[in-house]
């Protein structure tokens, strides 16, 4: 095939493989490795992710997840580390918190390192309405911010919320 159109210039091709294993109840390890390239790239992109999950920590309902991602592409390379905790509070509410860091080496940005922490709270108010709220703190070389958000939404699906 000869690439002549815009779609051909933006076409990504590659392969990705992943595995998740639960050697002990409530404890899982997972990984994903992939390689891809876009038409016109100087070299292939290599992406790797490794993680562990521990659910139902000491029967509290808390789930912890730690993962590390590494990427190397034609426009940037770097890594991303995050530790997250979450807990369902009944059937309609979930709380989530994360702390982490990212490193990014690219000619497109001067903000090469950042540390972040965030927490969020999501609840279903009815069969179609939901409320989300959260707070994020991010500290980087150039970008430093605190962000609070609150969203009230409506789902148009016919099935209703997943319980």
DSSP file (Angstrom, degrees, kcal/mol; ACC not computed):
  #  RESIDUE AA STRUCTURE BP1 BP2  ACC     N-H-->O    O-->H-N    N-H-->O    O-->H-N    TCO  KAPPA ALPHA  PHI   PSI    X-CA   Y-CA   Z-CA
    1    1 A X              0   0    0      0, 0.0     2,-0.5     0, 0.0     0, 0.0   0.000 360.0 360.0 360.0 144.2    0.0    0.0    0.0
    2    2 A X        -     0   0    0      0, 0.0     2,-0.8     0, 0.0     6,-0.1  -0.920 360.0-130.8-107.5 126.6    1.1    3.5   -0.7
    3    3 A X        +     0   0    0     -2,-0.5     3,-0.0     1,-0.2     0, 0.0  -0.654  48.3 143.3 -79.1 110.8    0.4    6.1    1.9
    4    4 A X        +     0   0    0     -2,-0.8    -1,-0.2     0, 0.0     2,-0.1   0.609  48.3  64.9-121.4 -19.7   -1.1    9.1    0.2
    5    5 A X  S  > S-     0   0    0      1,-0.1     4,-1.2     0, 0.0     3,-0.1  -0.450  87.1-102.0-106.8 176.8   -3.8   10.5    2.6
    6    6 A X  H  > S+     0   0    0      1,-0.2     4,-1.1     2,-0.2     3,-0.2   0.863 119.0  58.1 -63.1 -38.2   -3.9   12.1    5.9
    7    7 A X  H >4 S+     0   0    0      1,-0.2     3,-0.5     2,-0.2     4,-0.5   0.896 103.5  53.2 -60.6 -40.1   -5.0    8.9    7.6
    8    8 A X  H >4 S+     0   0    0      1,-0.2     3,-0.6     2,-0.2    31,-0.3   0.850 105.8  53.6 -64.1 -34.3   -1.9    7.2    6.4
    9    9 A X  H 3< S+     0   0    0     -4,-1.2    -1,-0.2     1,-0.2    -2,-0.2   0.747 115.5  39.7 -72.3 -23.6    0.3    9.9    7.9
   10   10 A X  T << S+     0   0    0     -4,-1.1     2,-0.3    -3,-0.5    -1,-0.2   0.332  86.4 125.2-105.8   5.2   -1.3    9.4   11.3
   11   11 A X    <   -     0   0    0     -3,-0.6    28,-1.5    -4,-0.5     2,-0.4  -0.502  45.0-156.3 -74.5 125.6   -1.6    5.6   11.2
   12   12 A X  E     -A   38   0A   0     -2,-0.3     2,-0.4    26,-0.2    26,-0.2  -0.824  10.6-175.1 -99.4 140.2    0.0    3.8   14.2
   13   13 A X  E     +A   37   0A   0     24,-2.5    24,-2.5    -2,-0.4     2,-0.3  -0.992  25.5 105.0-132.6 142.0    1.1    0.2   13.8
   14   14 A X  E     -A   36   0A   0     -2,-0.4     2,-0.3    22,-0.3    22,-0.2  -0.993  52.2 -99.7 173.9-172.1    2.4   -2.0   16.5
   15   15 A X  E     -A   35   0A   0     20,-2.5    20,-2.7    -2,-0.3     2,-0.4  -0.989  23.9-173.4-139.4 145.3    2.0   -4.8   19.0
   16   16 A X  E     -A   34   0A   0     -2,-0.3     2,-0.4    18,-0.3    18,-0.3  -0.998   0.4-173.6-140.4 141.0    1.2   -4.9   22.7
   17   17 A X  E     +A   33   0A   0     16,-2.7    16,-2.9    -2,-0.4     2,-0.3  -0.996   7.5 174.3-136.6 141.8    1.1   -7.7   25.1
   18   18 A X  E     -A   32   0A   0     -2,-0.4     2,-0.3    14,-0.3    14,-0.2  -0.973   9.8-168.2-144.7 158.7    0.0   -7.8   28.7
   19   19 A X  E     -A   31   0A   0     12,-2.4    12,-2.3    -2,-0.3     2,-0.4  -0.995   4.7-165.9-147.8 145.5   -0.5  -10.2   31.6
   20   20 A X  E     -A   30   0A   0     -2,-0.3     2,-0.4    10,-0.2    10,-0.2  -0.999  12.2-175.5-132.7 129.2   -2.2  -10.1   35.0
   21   21 A X  E     -A   29   0A   0      8,-3.0     8,-2.7    -2,-0.4     2,-0.6  -0.980  17.9-160.4-129.2 136.9   -1.6  -12.8   37.5
   22   22 A X  E     +     0   0A   0     -2,-0.4     6,-0.2     6,-0.2     4,-0.1  -0.793  17.7 169.9-114.7  86.3   -3.2  -13.2   41.0
   23   23 A X  E    S+     0   0A   0     -2,-0.6     2,-0.3     4,-0.1    -1,-0.1   0.802  72.8  25.7 -69.4 -28.1   -0.8  -15.6   42.8
   24   24 A X  E >  S-A   27   0A   0      3,-1.0     3,-2.2    -3,-0.1    -1,-0.1  -0.974 104.0 -86.5-133.0 146.0   -2.5  -15.1   46.2
   25   25 A X  T 3  S+     0   0    0     -2,-0.3     3,-0.1     1,-0.3    -2,-0.1  -0.278 114.1   9.2 -55.0 133.2   -6.1  -14.0   46.8
   26   26 A X  T 3  S+     0   0    0      1,-0.1    29,-2.4    28,-0.1     2,-0.4   0.510 111.8  95.1  73.0   9.1   -6.5  -10.2   46.8
   27   27 A X  E <   +AB  24  54A   0     -3,-2.2    -3,-1.0    27,-0.2     2,-0.3  -0.984  49.1 171.4-132.6 122.9   -2.9   -9.7   45.5
   28   28 A X  E     - B   0  53A   0     25,-2.8    25,-2.8    -2,-0.4     2,-0.4  -0.959  18.6-159.9-132.6 148.2   -2.2   -9.3   41.7
   29   29 A X  E     +AB  21  52A   0     -8,-2.7    -8,-3.0    -2,-0.3     2,-0.3  -0.954  19.6 177.7-121.2 146.0    0.9   -8.4   39.6
   30   30 A X  E     -AB  20  51A   0     21,-2.5    21,-2.5    -2,-0.4     2,-0.3  -0.977  10.7-178.3-147.7 158.4    0.5   -7.1   36.1
   31   31 A X  E     -AB  19  50A   0    -12,-2.3   -12,-2.4    -2,-0.3     2,-0.3  -0.987   6.5-168.4-153.2 156.4    2.6   -5.9   33.2
   32   32 A X  E     -AB  18  49A   0     17,-2.3    17,-2.1    -2,-0.3     2,-0.4  -0.963   6.0-177.3-148.6 132.4    2.1   -4.6   29.7
   33   33 A X  E     +AB  17  48A   0    -16,-2.9   -16,-2.7    -2,-0.3     2,-0.3  -0.998  11.0 168.9-132.5 134.1    4.8   -4.1   27.0
   34   34 A X  E     -AB  16  47A   0     13,-2.9    13,-3.0    -2,-0.4     2,-0.4  -0.991  20.3-161.2-147.2 154.3    4.2   -2.6   23.6
   35   35 A X  E     +AB  15  46A   0    -20,-2.7   -20,-2.5    -2,-0.3     2,-0.3  -1.000  23.4 156.7-134.8 135.0    6.1   -1.3   20.6
   36   36 A X  E     -AB  14  45A   0      9,-2.1     9,-4.3    -2,-0.4     2,-0.3  -0.962  19.5-161.0-149.8 165.6    4.6    0.9   17.9
   37   37 A X  E     -A   13   0A   0    -24,-2.5   -24,-2.5    -2,-0.3     2,-0.4  -0.990  13.3-138.3-149.8 152.3    5.5    3.4   15.2
   38   38 A X  E >   -A   12   0A   0     -2,-0.3     3,-2.7     5,-0.3   -26,-0.2  -0.824  45.1 -85.7-106.4 147.0    3.6    6.1   13.3
   39   39 A X  T 3  S+     0   0    0    -28,-1.5    -1,-0.1    -2,-0.4   -27,-0.0  -0.304 118.2  19.8 -51.6 124.1    4.2    6.6    9.6
   40   40 A X  T 3  S+     0   0    0      1,-0.3    -1,-0.3     2,-0.0   -31,-0.1   0.288  87.6 140.0  96.7  -9.4    7.2    9.0    9.3
   41   41 A X    <   -     0   0    0     -3,-2.7    -1,-0.3     1,-0.1     3,-0.1  -0.374  53.3-137.6 -66.5 146.1    8.6    8.4   12.8
   42   42 A X  S    S+     0   0    0      1,-0.2     2,-0.3    -2,-0.0    -1,-0.1   0.842  83.3   3.6 -71.8 -33.4   12.4    8.1   13.0
   43   43 A X  S    S-     0   0    0     -5,-0.0    -5,-0.3    -3,-0.0    31,-0.3  -0.952  86.1 -86.9-147.9 166.6   12.2    5.2   15.4
   44   44 A X        -     0   0    0     -2,-0.3     2,-0.4    -7,-0.1    -7,-0.2  -0.345  38.3-120.7 -73.8 155.2    9.8    2.9   17.1
   45   45 A X  E     -B   36   0A   0     -9,-4.3    -9,-2.1    28,-0.1     2,-0.5  -0.802  22.2-160.2 -95.1 137.1    8.1    3.8   20.3
   46   46 A X  E     -BC  35  72A   0     26,-2.6    26,-1.5    -2,-0.4     2,-0.4  -0.983   9.6-176.8-121.7 124.3    8.6    1.4   23.3
   47   47 A X  E     +BC  34  71A   0    -13,-3.0   -13,-2.9    -2,-0.5     2,-0.3  -0.969   2.0 179.4-123.9 134.8    6.1    1.5   26.2
   48   48 A X  E     -BC  33  70A   0     22,-3.1    22,-2.9    -2,-0.4     2,-0.3  -0.983   4.2-178.6-134.4 144.6    6.4   -0.6   29.4
   49   49 A X  E     +BC  32  69A   0    -17,-2.1   -17,-2.3    -2,-0.3     2,-0.4  -0.986   1.1 179.0-145.7 135.0    4.1   -0.8   32.5
   50   50 A X  E     +BC  31  68A   0     18,-2.7    18,-2.9    -2,-0.3     2,-0.3  -0.990  14.5 157.5-134.2 141.0    4.5   -2.8   35.6
   51   51 A X  E     -BC  30  67A   0    -21,-2.5   -21,-2.5    -2,-0.4     2,-0.3  -0.993  29.0-145.9-159.9 166.6    2.3   -2.9   38.7
   52   52 A X  E     -BC  29  66A   0     14,-2.4    14,-2.5    -2,-0.3     2,-0.4  -0.985  13.6-162.8-134.7 145.5    1.0   -4.6   41.8
   53   53 A X  E     -BC  28  65A   0    -25,-2.8   -25,-2.8    -2,-0.3     2,-0.5  -0.996   5.8-171.6-131.0 135.1   -2.5   -4.4   43.3
   54   54 A X  E     -BC  27  64A   0     10,-2.8    10,-2.8    -2,-0.4     3,-0.3  -0.960  14.9-172.4-125.4 111.2   -3.6   -5.4   46.8
   55   55 A X        +     0   0    0    -29,-2.4     8,-0.2    -2,-0.5     3,-0.2  -0.678  62.6  22.3-104.0 159.6   -7.3   -5.4   47.3
   56   56 A X  S >  S-     0   0    0     -2,-0.2     3,-1.6     1,-0.2     2,-0.3   0.929  80.1-156.6  53.3  51.5   -9.3   -5.8   50.6
   57   57 A X  G >  S-     0   0    0      5,-2.4     3,-2.2    -3,-0.3     5,-0.5  -0.431  72.6 -21.5 -62.8 119.3   -6.3   -4.7   52.7
   58   58 A X  G 3  S-     0   0    0     -2,-0.3    -1,-0.3     1,-0.3    -2,-0.1   0.804 118.9 -67.5  45.5  38.2   -6.9   -6.2   56.2
   59   59 A X  G <  S+     0   0    0     -3,-1.6    -1,-0.3    -4,-0.1    -2,-0.2   0.739 108.2 120.8  59.8  28.0  -10.6   -6.5   55.4
   60   60 A X  S <  S-     0   0    0     -3,-2.2    -2,-0.1     2,-0.2     3,-0.1   0.600  81.2-118.1 -92.2 -13.4  -11.0   -2.7   55.3
   61   61 A X  S    S+     0   0    0      1,-0.3    27,-0.6    -4,-0.1     2,-0.3   0.403  70.1 136.6  87.3  -2.4  -12.3   -2.6   51.7
   62   62 A X  E     - D   0  87A   0     -5,-0.5    -5,-2.4    25,-0.1     2,-0.4  -0.601  39.6-158.2 -81.5 138.5   -9.3   -0.4   50.7
   63   63 A X  E     - D   0  86A   0     23,-2.9    23,-2.1    -2,-0.3     2,-0.4  -0.969   4.6-163.9-116.9 130.4   -7.5   -1.3   47.5
   64   64 A X  E     -CD  54  85A   0    -10,-2.8   -10,-2.8    -2,-0.4     2,-0.4  -0.913   7.2-178.4-114.2 142.4   -3.9   -0.2   46.9
   65   65 A X  E     -CD  53  84A   0     19,-2.4    19,-3.0    -2,-0.4     2,-0.4  -0.992   5.1-176.2-141.1 131.2   -2.2   -0.1   43.5
   66   66 A X  E     +CD  52  83A   0    -14,-2.5   -14,-2.4    -2,-0.4     2,-0.3  -0.995  14.1 167.6-125.3 131.1    1.3    0.9   42.6
   67   67 A X  E     -CD  51  82A   0     15,-2.2    15,-2.1    -2,-0.4     2,-0.4  -0.994  23.6-153.8-146.5 158.0    2.6    1.0   39.1
   68   68 A X  E     -CD  50  81A   0    -18,-2.9   -18,-2.7    -2,-0.3     2,-0.4  -0.991  12.7-169.9-127.9 129.3    5.5    2.2   37.0
   69   69 A X  E     -CD  49  80A   0     11,-2.8    11,-2.4    -2,-0.4     2,-0.4  -0.961   1.8-172.5-122.2 140.8    5.3    3.2   33.4
   70   70 A X  E     -CD  48  79A   0    -22,-2.9   -22,-3.1    -2,-0.4     2,-0.3  -0.997   6.4-178.3-131.8 135.7    8.2    3.9   31.0
   71   71 A X  E     -CD  47  78A   0      7,-2.5     7,-2.4    -2,-0.4     2,-0.3  -0.969  12.7-176.4-136.2 152.2    7.9    5.2   27.5
   72   72 A X  E     +CD  46  77A   0    -26,-1.5   -26,-2.6    -2,-0.3     5,-0.2  -0.876  22.5 152.7-148.7 108.3   10.3    6.1   24.7
   73   73 A X        -     0   0    0      3,-3.2   -29,-0.1    -2,-0.3   -28,-0.1  -0.670  58.4 -91.1-130.0-176.6    9.0    7.6   21.5
   74   74 A X  S    S+     0   0    0    -31,-0.3     3,-0.1    -2,-0.2   -30,-0.1   0.722 124.3  34.7 -72.7 -19.9   10.2    9.8   18.7
   75   75 A X  S    S-     0   0    0      1,-0.3    32,-0.5    31,-0.1    33,-0.4   0.601 127.3  -0.6-110.1 -13.4    9.0   13.0   20.5
   76   76 A X        -     0   0    0     30,-0.1    -3,-3.2    31,-0.1     2,-0.3  -0.989  48.8-160.5-166.1 161.0    9.6   12.2   24.2
   77   77 A X  E     +DE  72 105A   0     28,-1.7    28,-3.3    -2,-0.3     2,-0.3  -0.982  34.6 107.3-144.6 154.3   10.8    9.7   26.7
   78   78 A X  E     -DE  71 104A   0     -7,-2.4    -7,-2.5    -2,-0.3     2,-0.3  -0.991  46.8-100.3 169.6-165.9   10.2    9.4   30.4
   79   79 A X  E     -DE  70 103A   0     24,-1.7    24,-2.7    -2,-0.3     2,-0.4  -0.953  12.1-151.0-148.4 166.9    8.5    7.6   33.2
   80   80 A X  E     -DE  69 102A   0    -11,-2.4   -11,-2.8    -2,-0.3     2,-0.4  -0.988   9.9-172.7-144.9 125.5    5.5    7.8   35.5
   81   81 A X  E     +DE  68 101A   0     20,-2.8    20,-2.2    -2,-0.4     2,-0.3  -0.979  11.7 170.6-123.8 134.1    5.2    6.4   39.0
   82   82 A X  E     -DE  67 100A   0    -15,-2.1   -15,-2.2    -2,-0.4     2,-0.4  -0.999  22.0-164.4-147.3 142.9    1.9    6.3   41.0
   83   83 A X  E     -DE  66  99A   0     16,-2.9    16,-2.1    -2,-0.3     2,-0.3  -0.996  23.6-177.2-121.5 124.1    0.5    4.9   44.2
   84   84 A X  E     -DE  65  98A   0    -19,-3.0   -19,-2.4    -2,-0.4     2,-0.4  -0.925  15.6-165.7-128.3 151.5   -3.2    4.9   44.6
   85   85 A X  E     +DE  64  97A   0     12,-2.8    12,-2.8    -2,-0.3     2,-0.3  -0.984  14.1 172.9-129.7 141.5   -5.8    4.0   47.2
   86   86 A X  E     -DE  63  96A   0    -23,-2.1   -23,-2.9    -2,-0.4     2,-0.3  -0.984  10.0-173.4-146.6 158.4   -9.5    3.5   46.7
   87   87 A X  E     -DE  62  95A   0      8,-2.3     8,-2.4    -2,-0.3     2,-0.4  -0.945  21.4-134.8-154.7 131.4  -12.5    2.3   48.6
   88   88 A X  E     - E   0  94A   0    -27,-0.6     2,-0.7    -2,-0.3     6,-0.3  -0.730  15.0-158.7 -81.2 132.3  -16.1    1.7   47.7
   89   89 A X        -     0   0    0      4,-2.6     4,-0.5    -2,-0.4     3,-0.4  -0.810  65.6 -43.5-112.1  87.1  -18.4    3.1   50.4
   90   90 A X  S    S-     0   0    0     -2,-0.7     3,-0.1     1,-0.2    -1,-0.0  -0.457  94.9 -55.9  80.9-163.6  -21.6    1.2   49.8
   91   91 A X  S    S+     0   0    0      1,-0.1    -1,-0.2    -2,-0.1     3,-0.0   0.585 133.1  42.1 -88.4 -11.3  -22.9    0.5   46.3
   92   92 A X  S    S+     0   0    0     -3,-0.4    32,-2.0     1,-0.1     2,-0.4   0.479 102.2  63.5-118.5  -4.0  -23.1    4.1   45.2
   93   93 A X  E     - F   0 123A   0     -4,-0.5    -4,-2.6    30,-0.2     2,-0.4  -0.962  49.0-178.3-130.6 140.4  -20.0    5.9   46.4
   94   94 A X  E     -EF  88 122A   0     28,-2.5    28,-2.6    -2,-0.4     2,-0.4  -1.000   8.3-161.1-137.2 138.9  -16.2    5.6   45.7
   95   95 A X  E     -EF  87 121A   0     -8,-2.4    -8,-2.3    -2,-0.4     2,-0.3  -0.921  12.9-178.1-115.2 142.5  -13.2    7.5   47.1
   96   96 A X  E     -EF  86 120A   0     24,-2.4    24,-2.9    -2,-0.4     2,-0.3  -0.998   7.7-177.5-143.2 141.4   -9.8    7.5   45.4
   97   97 A X  E     -EF  85 119A   0    -12,-2.8   -12,-2.8    -2,-0.3     2,-0.3  -0.997   5.9-176.2-139.7 143.9   -6.5    9.1   46.3
   98   98 A X  E     -EF  84 118A   0     20,-2.9    20,-2.5    -2,-0.3     2,-0.3  -0.989  10.9-176.4-139.0 146.4   -3.2    9.1   44.3
   99   99 A X  E     +EF  83 117A   0    -16,-2.1   -16,-2.9    -2,-0.3     2,-0.3  -0.986  29.8 124.6-134.4 145.9    0.4   10.3   44.8
  100  100 A X  E     -EF  82 116A   0     16,-2.3    16,-2.6    -2,-0.3     2,-0.3  -0.988  40.1-123.3-176.3-176.6    3.0   10.1   42.1
  101  101 A X  E     -EF  81 115A   0    -20,-2.2   -20,-2.8    -2,-0.3     2,-0.4  -0.973  12.4-158.8-145.6 158.1    5.7   11.7   39.9
  102  102 A X  E     -EF  80 114A   0     12,-2.4    12,-2.1    -2,-0.3     2,-0.4  -0.998   3.0-160.4-140.2 146.2    6.4   11.9   36.3
  103  103 A X  E     -EF  79 113A   0    -24,-2.7   -24,-1.7    -2,-0.4     2,-0.4  -0.993  13.6-178.4-124.1 132.0    9.6   12.6   34.3
  104  104 A X  E     -E   78   0A   0      8,-3.3     2,-0.7    -2,-0.4   -26,-0.2  -0.976  12.2-169.1-137.8 119.4    9.4   13.8   30.8
  105  105 A X  E     +E   77   0A   0    -28,-3.3   -28,-1.7    -2,-0.4     2,-0.3  -0.931  34.8 132.9-109.8 110.8   12.3   14.6   28.4
  106  106 A X    >   -     0   0    0     -2,-0.7     3,-0.9     3,-0.4   -30,-0.1  -0.992  61.1-130.9-155.1 148.7   11.0   16.3   25.3
  107  107 A X  T 3  S+     0   0    0    -32,-0.5   -31,-0.1    -2,-0.3    -1,-0.0   0.557 105.2  68.3 -76.1  -6.5   11.9   19.3   23.2
  108  108 A X  T 3  S+     0   0    0    -33,-0.4     2,-0.3     1,-0.1    -1,-0.2   0.513 103.2  37.6 -90.8  -6.1    8.2   20.3   23.4
  109  109 A X    <   -     0   0    0     -3,-0.9    -3,-0.4     1,-0.1    -1,-0.1  -0.991  48.3-161.3-145.6 152.6    8.2   21.1   27.1
  110  110 A X  S    S+     0   0    0     -2,-0.3     2,-1.6     1,-0.1     3,-0.2   0.503  78.6  89.8-103.7 -10.4   10.4   22.7   29.8
  111  111 A X        +     0   0    0      1,-0.2    -1,-0.1    30,-0.1     3,-0.0  -0.638  50.3 160.1 -86.8  82.4    8.4   21.1   32.6
  112  112 A X        +     0   0    0     -2,-1.6    -8,-3.3     1,-0.1     2,-0.4   0.753  57.4  34.1 -82.5 -26.6   10.5   18.0   32.8
  113  113 A X  E     +F  103   0A   0    -10,-0.2    28,-1.4    -3,-0.2     2,-0.3  -0.976  62.4 171.9-131.6 144.3    9.6   16.7   36.3
  114  114 A X  E     -FG 102 140A   0    -12,-2.1   -12,-2.4    -2,-0.4     2,-0.4  -0.993  16.6-158.1-150.6 146.3    6.4   16.9   38.3
  115  115 A X  E     -FG 101 139A   0     24,-3.0    24,-3.1    -2,-0.3     2,-0.3  -0.954  22.1-179.4-119.8 143.1    5.0   15.6   41.6
  116  116 A X  E     -FG 100 138A   0    -16,-2.6   -16,-2.3    -2,-0.4     2,-0.3  -0.968  19.8-174.0-144.5 157.3    1.3   15.3   42.2
  117  117 A X  E     +FG  99 137A   0     20,-2.2    20,-3.0    -2,-0.3     2,-0.3  -0.973  17.9 166.4-145.8 138.2   -1.3   14.3   44.7
  118  118 A X  E     -FG  98 136A   0    -20,-2.5   -20,-2.9    -2,-0.3     2,-0.3  -0.994  16.9-164.5-150.8 158.3   -5.0   14.1   44.2
  119  119 A X  E     -FG  97 135A   0     16,-2.1    16,-2.3    -2,-0.3     2,-0.3  -0.987  10.2-172.5-139.7 149.0   -8.2   12.8   45.8
  120  120 A X  E     -FG  96 134A   0    -24,-2.9   -24,-2.4    -2,-0.3     2,-0.4  -0.976  12.4-159.0-143.9 157.5  -11.7   12.3   44.3
  121  121 A X  E     -FG  95 133A   0     12,-2.9    12,-2.1    -2,-0.3     2,-0.4  -0.986  13.5-176.3-138.9 121.5  -15.1   11.4   45.5
  122  122 A X  E     +FG  94 132A   0    -28,-2.6   -28,-2.5    -2,-0.4     2,-0.3  -0.963   5.4 171.7-124.4 137.2  -17.8   10.1   43.2
  123  123 A X  E     -FG  93 131A   0      8,-2.4     8,-2.6    -2,-0.4     2,-0.6  -0.999  31.5-128.4-144.1 147.2  -21.4    9.2   44.0
  124  124 A X  E     - G   0 130A   0    -32,-2.0     6,-0.3    -2,-0.3     3,-0.1  -0.849  18.8-173.1 -90.7 122.4  -24.5    8.3   42.1
  125  125 A X        -     0   0    0      4,-1.8     2,-0.2    -2,-0.6     5,-0.2   0.764  68.3 -19.2 -86.4 -27.9  -27.4   10.5   43.2
  126  126 A X  S    S-     0   0    0      3,-1.5    35,-0.1     0, 0.0    -1,-0.1  -0.807  92.5 -63.5-157.2-164.5  -30.0    8.6   41.3
  127  127 A X  S    S+     0   0    0     -2,-0.2    34,-0.7     1,-0.2     3,-0.0   0.765 133.1  13.6 -69.3 -23.3  -30.4    6.2   38.4
  128  128 A X  S    S+     0   0    0     32,-0.1    27,-3.5    28,-0.1     2,-0.3   0.550 111.7  81.4-126.0 -13.6  -29.0    8.8   35.9
  129  129 A X  E     + H   0 154A   0     25,-0.2    -4,-1.8    23,-0.0    -3,-1.5  -0.715  49.6 178.5-103.2 148.8  -27.4   11.6   38.0
  130  130 A X  E     -GH 124 153A   0     23,-1.9    23,-2.6    -2,-0.3     2,-0.4  -0.960  18.2-147.8-143.0 159.9  -24.0   11.7   39.6
  131  131 A X  E     -GH 123 152A   0     -8,-2.6    -8,-2.4    -2,-0.3     2,-0.4  -0.999  15.4-175.9-130.4 129.6  -21.8   14.0   41.6
  132  132 A X  E     +GH 122 151A   0     19,-2.7    19,-3.1    -2,-0.4     2,-0.3  -0.974   5.7 171.3-125.8 140.6  -18.0   14.1   41.3
  133  133 A X  E     +GH 121 150A   0    -12,-2.1   -12,-2.9    -2,-0.4     2,-0.3  -0.992   6.7 154.3-145.6 150.1  -15.6   16.2   43.4
  134  134 A X  E     -GH 120 149A   0     15,-2.0    15,-2.4    -2,-0.3     2,-0.4  -0.993  28.2-139.7-167.9 168.9  -11.8   16.3   43.8
  135  135 A X  E     -GH 119 148A   0    -16,-2.3   -16,-2.1    -2,-0.3     2,-0.4  -0.998  16.4-169.0-141.2 134.6   -8.7   18.2   44.6
  136  136 A X  E     -GH 118 147A   0     11,-3.0    11,-2.9    -2,-0.4     2,-0.4  -0.976   7.7-167.9-128.0 138.7   -5.3   18.1   42.9
  137  137 A X  E     -GH 117 146A   0    -20,-3.0   -20,-2.2    -2,-0.4     2,-0.4  -0.998  13.7-179.8-121.9 126.4   -1.9   19.5   43.9
  138  138 A X  E     -GH 116 145A   0      7,-2.9     7,-2.4    -2,-0.4     2,-0.4  -0.995   8.4-174.7-130.8 132.6    0.8   19.5   41.2
  139  139 A X  E     +GH 115 144A   0    -24,-3.1   -24,-3.0    -2,-0.4     5,-0.2  -0.983  19.2 151.9-129.1 119.9    4.4   20.7   41.6
  140  140 A X  E     -G  114   0A   0      3,-1.1   -26,-0.2    -2,-0.4   -29,-0.1  -0.712  59.1 -89.0-133.9-175.7    6.7   20.8   38.6
  141  141 A X  S    S+     0   0    0    -28,-1.4   -30,-0.1    -2,-0.2     3,-0.1   0.877 122.8   2.2 -66.0 -37.8    9.7   22.8   37.3
  142  142 A X  S    S+     0   0    0    -29,-0.2     2,-0.6     1,-0.2    -1,-0.1   0.694 124.8  63.7-117.8 -36.6    7.5   25.3   35.6
  143  143 A X        +     0   0    0      2,-0.0    -3,-1.1    -4,-0.0     2,-0.4  -0.848  52.1 164.5-103.5 119.4    3.9   24.4   36.4
  144  144 A X  E     +H  139   0A   0     -2,-0.6     2,-0.3    -5,-0.2    -5,-0.2  -0.996  16.8 146.7-129.6 125.8    2.7   24.5   40.0
  145  145 A X  E     -H  138   0A   0     -7,-2.4    -7,-2.9    -2,-0.4     2,-0.4  -0.998  39.1-145.4-156.6 158.3   -1.0   24.5   40.7
  146  146 A X  E     -H  137   0A   0     -2,-0.3     2,-0.4    -9,-0.2    -9,-0.2  -0.982  26.3-171.2-119.3 137.3   -3.8   23.5   43.1
  147  147 A X  E     -H  136   0A   0    -11,-2.9   -11,-3.0    -2,-0.4     2,-0.4  -0.991  11.7-172.7-138.1 129.1   -7.1   22.5   41.4
  148  148 A X  E     -H  135   0A   0     -2,-0.4     2,-0.3   -13,-0.2   -13,-0.2  -0.949  13.2-175.7-114.9 139.4  -10.5   21.8   42.9
  149  149 A X  E     -H  134   0A   0    -15,-2.4   -15,-2.0    -2,-0.4     2,-0.3  -0.973  14.9-174.2-136.6 154.3  -13.4   20.5   40.8
  150  150 A X  E     -H  133   0A   0     -2,-0.3     2,-0.4   -17,-0.2   -17,-0.2  -0.966  10.7-175.6-144.8 125.0  -17.1   19.7   41.3
  151  151 A X  E     -H  132   0A   0    -19,-3.1   -19,-2.7    -2,-0.3     2,-0.5  -0.985  12.9-168.5-128.7 132.3  -19.2   18.1   38.6
  152  152 A X  E     +H  131   0A   0     -2,-0.4     2,-0.3   -21,-0.2   -21,-0.2  -0.986  28.0 174.8-113.6 124.9  -22.9   17.4   38.5
  153  153 A X  E     -H  130   0A   0    -23,-2.6   -23,-1.9    -2,-0.5     2,-0.4  -0.825  29.5-142.0-134.7 168.7  -23.8   15.2   35.6
  154  154 A X  E     -H  129   0A   0     -2,-0.3     2,-0.4   -25,-0.2   -25,-0.2  -0.999  15.8-144.0-131.2 129.7  -26.5   13.2   33.9
  155  155 A X        -     0   0    0    -27,-3.5     6,-0.1    -2,-0.4    -2,-0.0  -0.812   3.5-162.1 -94.9 132.2  -26.1    9.8   32.2
  156  156 A X        +     0   0    0     -2,-0.4    -1,-0.1     4,-0.0   -28,-0.1   0.335  50.9 119.7 -94.2   6.7  -28.2    9.3   29.1
  157  157 A X        -     0   0    0      1,-0.1     4,-0.1   -29,-0.1    -2,-0.1  -0.271  61.1-139.6 -71.4 161.2  -27.8    5.5   29.1
  158  158 A X  S    S+     0   0    0      1,-0.1    -1,-0.1     2,-0.1    -3,-0.0   0.715  94.9  60.6 -91.9 -23.9  -30.9    3.3   29.3
  159  159 A X  S    S-     0   0    0      1,-0.2    -1,-0.1     3,-0.0     2,-0.1   0.759  96.4-138.4 -78.5 -25.0  -29.4    0.7   31.7
  160  160 A X        -     0   0    0    -32,-0.0    -1,-0.2     2,-0.0   -32,-0.1  -0.362  46.6 -23.9  89.3-177.5  -28.6    3.0   34.6
  161  161 A X        -     0   0    0    -34,-0.7     2,-0.4   -35,-0.1   -33,-0.0  -0.306  67.0-110.1 -71.1 150.7  -25.5    3.0   36.7
  162  162 A X              0   0    0      1,-0.1    -1,-0.1    -2,-0.0    -2,-0.0  -0.648 360.0 360.0 -77.8 130.5  -23.3    0.0   37.1
  163  163 A X              0   0    0     -2,-0.4    -1,-0.1   -71,-0.0    -2,-0.0   0.398 360.0 360.0-113.7 360.0  -23.6   -1.4   40.7
